[in-house]
């Protein structure tokens, strides 16, 4: 019984090696990845959280815990909330919040083919005093904004239609 299994394994191994050799002899060349230009690399890389400046095609999608998703249409409000979130003073920390986030906010760019390309995803909590935002990015970065820094974003989150 052991000899039959050993013979079967050897046979399968021989077939695999033979087929691999036939592919290289038939002239099949391995496909190489084409190098990308610096412009393409700049488009692919996510923006740095420090000193982020929103451009004209930035989009912000807000998913509240209760209610319908919405995309902020006003370009100025979009720019302000994107810059507030992306420039928040994040610290690496493992965070476990008591309740689910009040908002999930996606900052991205308009993508003609797919509609929306997400650059950053934030989980946002509003403090019980309603004057500050607590933000978690990528499950390991935490920031608590000052009341002054939170003011504009809170106005947009709570009152924008």
N, C-alpha and C positions, 0 to 999 in steps of 0.2 A: 504494500500500500504506500509506504514511504517512497519507494522507488518510482511509482507512478506519479506522485506529486512532484518529486524532484525532476523527473523527465518533462512534465508539463511546464514547470517554471522555466526550465532551460529552453524549451521550445518557444515559449512566449518571449523570452529574452532575446533569442536568436532572431525571431520575426521582427521585434522592435528595432534591433540594431541594423538588420538588413534594410528595413524601410527607411531608416534615417540615412543610411549610406546611399540609397538610391536617390533620395532627394538632393543630396549634395552633388552627386554625379550628373544629375539631369540638368544642372546649371541653375537651379533655383537659388537665388541670392537672398540672403537675409535682408529684410527691409531696415534701412537706417532712418532714424528720425531726422527730419530737416531742422537745422538750427534756427532759432527764432532771433529776430532782430531786437535791438534795444527798445524800439518803440512797442513791439508786441509784448516784451517782458514788462514794460511799464504799465501796460493795460491790464495784464494778468495779476500783478502784485496788488495785494490789499493795501490801502492807504495806512500810513503810520498813524497810530493814535495820538501822537504828539504833533501839534501844529497842523491838524487836518483842516483843509479848506474845501468846502463843498463847491463843486462845479455846477454848471447849468443842468446837466442831465441826472443829478442826484434825485433819488426818490426815497420817500419814507412811507413804509406801510405799518400801520398800527393795528394790533390785534388785542382789543381789550378782553379782560376776563369775562365780562358780560357785555353782550351787544355784538354788533357786526364789525367786521374788518373795514378799515378805511385807508385810503391813500391821501396824504395831504396834497392838495392841489396848488396852494399858494407857494410860489417859488421861494419867497423870502422866509416864510415859516419853515419850509422844508430845509432850507440852508441853515437856519438858526438851530433847529432841533438836531440836525445831523452833526453840526459842529459841536454842539453841547455834549452830545453822547460820545462822539469819537474822541473829543479832547478831555474827557473826564479823567481825573487823576486815579487811574486804576492801580491796584496793588494785587500781587499774586496772593490769593487766599482761598482756602477751601471753605465755602459758605453753605450753610444749611438754614434756610429761612423757615419760619413757623407756618406761613401760609403761602399759597401759590401767588405768582406775580400778578400785579394789577394790569400790566400791559406787557406784551411782547412786541418789540419794535424792530423792524428790519430796515437797515439802511443799505441802499444799493443804487444801481444805475439802470437806466432804461436800456433794454436790450431788444432791438427790433424784432428778432426772430422769436425769442422766448418770452418777451414781455418784461422780465425783471431779473436782474442778476444781483444776488445778495452779496454784499461786502462784509457786513457785520450784523450779528443778531444779538439783541439785548433783552434781558428780562428786567423789568422795571417795577419797583415797589414805591408807593407813596407812603411816607411816614404818617402815623396816626394824627400828628398835628397839622397835616396837609401843607407843609412848607418845605419839604425836602424830598429828593429822589434818592433811592438806593438802587444801584445798577449792578447787575451781574452780566459779564460777557464771557462766553465760552466756558462756562461753569467753573473757571478757576481765577477769574479776575473780578474784583469787587471795588466799587467806588460809592462813596456817599457824598453827594454834592452839597455845597453850602446853600442856605436859603436864597442867597442872591443869585447863584448860578442856576438854581432850580426854578426860579420864578418864571422865566420865559417858557421853559419846557412844560411846566405845570399848566400855564395858561393855555398852551396849545393842546395839551393832552385832555384837559378837563372841559374846555369850552369851544374848541374848534369843531366845525361840522364837516 
